[in-house]
């Protein structure tokens, strides 16, 4: 039950228990106590995956010191970006409690479209990319309409799409089955070799901390204006300093090797944009509402059908973009593109990163953290010269642990809500 307090002589407003602790105990310890309270109530956020990533890094660095070599980490970031974009789209549909099983085939089809239009037919690269993205958006629209109009489960619709898109990929590639992309083209160089200048990467590393500081100050001013408690400035500054120090140290270490890849920088920018859209816009709040309780969202006036359309279109379009970047990374479009473990890694990354399979909970940063975990496992096992079968088993185990943690956290939230 909420209590009523007064602050600075103004009329009382309702504060929850964690707010009361921060208000009554003006110290950083109070913020830490509130953090522990959120964990006990099942609000784990990205804590499990960050902890898991630290464990993985420590273990594999002991088994093979090359794992933490600057150039190896740079190569890993190059590989993270391609599947990372696909996983970013998966986050959108998982937040609604749905799934898209065709993202791998969609990425493969997009690479085939690029190869045929750009290399074989001589189209400008921009025109080929536009057509591929348009196809991806149309496919997402079809899935959404099958769900909205007919009620076809997304599992079935996207499974059918997986087969259909794979067939289209094989058809347009033709008998050769593979198309090589020009190595000297800007697209291929972007996917394989281009890195940020050192000074620019250090400048970019300051941006997250600056955004956190500005956002925190704005939030504090707004809450103060309506007599609500807010985060302490000291706590905000500590978080900003720690975050900036971590990013600057990471950039410094990567610059000891080749540097920060532009392709990974683009991925991080897209993660931040989607995070802002989910957390700070009406569309994002509607995504959480529909994923949490579709009927309640509909009764509150949210256009549920439009939300499903936007989520599936965004998922399929991001899968298309990931396929384009994968083609640039490999400098080819082939029948193998988008097959194998692409689907597995994209979906597993979103779940491992903290997006709930039950809908209503997730973050764009889930894709970023999850794909780093998966790529760390893959990269480490390659360095250890272990078979790919072991990689599948370890990734499956990590995925199972992530789902178990999500289920336990959900049970804790429900039991706390009833109490």
Secondary structure, DSSP 8 states (H G I E B T S, - for coil): --EEEEETTEEEEEE-HHHHHHHHS-SHHHHHHHHHHHHHTT--TTHHHHHHHHHHHHHHHHH-GGGG-HHHHHHHHHHHHHHHHHHHHHHHHHTTT---TTHHHHHHHHHHHHIIIIIIS---HHHHHHHHHHHHHHHHHHHHHIIIII---HHHHHHHHHHHHHHHHHHHHTTT-EEE--TTSHHHHHHHT-B--HHHHHHHHTHHHHHHHHHHHHHHHHHHHTT-----HHHHHHHHHHHHHHHHHHHHHHHTTT--BHHHHHHHHHHHHHHHHHHHSHHHHHHHHHHH-HHHHHHTT--HHHHHHHHHHHHHHHHHHHHHHHHHHHTEEETTTT-TTHHHHHHHHHHHTT--TTSS---THHHHHHHHHHHHHHHHHHHTT--HHHHHHHHHHHHHHHHHHHHHHHHHHHHHHH-
